[in-house]
Amino acid sequence: MKCKHCGANISLEDEKCPFCGQPNEMAAGHASDMKQYQQEFTQTKGKVLSKVHKWGTTTQHAVILGILLFLNLGVFVARMAVFDVVDWLEEMEVKIHEDVYYQQLSDYEAEGEYTKLAILARKKSYMGDTLREFSGVQDTGFAYKMGKESIVWLTNDNVKGNYLPDEYLVECLAEALEKLRKELEKIKEAETAADSYFGAERYQGSHKVAIEDMDARIRMLLEAYCNMTPEEIEELIQMPEYKKAVFIGERLGIHE
């Protein structure tokens, strides 16, 4: 199932979303259902054991195993039905208000609120036909968010080393830069292939402007916080991802 707050994949057992920290409203109901199921299961098991005690050991074990398998199958089917209902309700809600979500995503894009756009698009874009055109900006938005946060955490002494290891942040930054590079390549593909390129509308018009703006912002952050020249940044962007990580680590004194 997906978190209703950020759209990330979560388990029905998670009391809170491990990504955004918001409470999972379905977790409490699930816990209550499972507690009731456990009680019923224990009672049923006791009754079965008392009734088949006179049977042979092999027969007894076979009967118990069959009942356990049947009960577990029932729980599995019930859980899948819950997921299907939740997804269906979310999809219906998006289709009813699709024009509202489209306008909200467009506003975020125009205002340069790319992180907010990415989070909303992740939750809604896969359910609405017209919202799918934001998928390119959505992917770039998450790469931009990851890259921006990695740069700040790696270079700000107030937070450096307090949250995540520097080596991990270097890898995150390298991954973000690689994703940005790939999204920029898709813009070129959309321009050269024109209408024959599947999903070209995701990399044209205002979406193209937004993706290029995120790339420009990341470049400015690298120049300001990591003391890189525009030429060095361009060279970094074109490197394979593993070389990006090595370059960044050496430049920031992490892989000395």
Stockholm file with secondary structure:
# STOCKHOLM 1.0

chainA/1-256         MKCKHCGANISLEDEKCPFCGQPNEMAAGHASDMKQYQQEFTQTKGKVLSKVHKWGTTTQHAVILGILLFLNLGVFVARMAVFDVVDWLEEMEVKIHEDVYYQQLSDYEAEGEYTKLAILARKKSYMGDTLREFSGVQDTGFAYKMGKESIVWLTNDNVKGNYLPDEYLVECLAEALEKLRKELEKIKEAETAADSYFGAERYQGSHKVAIEDMDARIRMLLEAYCNMTPEEIEELIQMPEYKKAVFIGERLGIHE
#=GR chainA/1-256 SS CBCTTTCCBCCTTCSBCTTTCCBCHHHHHHHHHHHHHHHHHHHHHHHHHHHHTTSCHHHHHHHHHHHHHHHHHHHHHHHHHHHHHHHHHHHHHHHHTHHHHHHHHHHHHHHTCHHHHHHHHHHHTTTCTGGGGGHHHHHHHHHHHHHHHHHHHHHCTTTTTTSSCHHHHHHHHHHHHHHHHHHHHHHHHHHHHGGGSTTGGGGSHHHHHHHHHHHHHHHHHHHHHSCCCHHHHHHHHHSCHHHHHHHHHHHTTSCC
#=GC SS_cons         CBCTTTCCBCCTTCSBCTTTCCBCHHHHHHHHHHHHHHHHHHHHHHHHHHHHTTSCHHHHHHHHHHHHHHHHHHHHHHHHHHHHHHHHHHHHHHHHTHHHHHHHHHHHHHHTCHHHHHHHHHHHTTTCTGGGGGHHHHHHHHHHHHHHHHHHHHHCTTTTTTSSCHHHHHHHHHHHHHHHHHHHHHHHHHHHHGGGSTTGGGGSHHHHHHHHHHHHHHHHHHHHHSCCCHHHHHHHHHSCHHHHHHHHHHHTTSCC
//
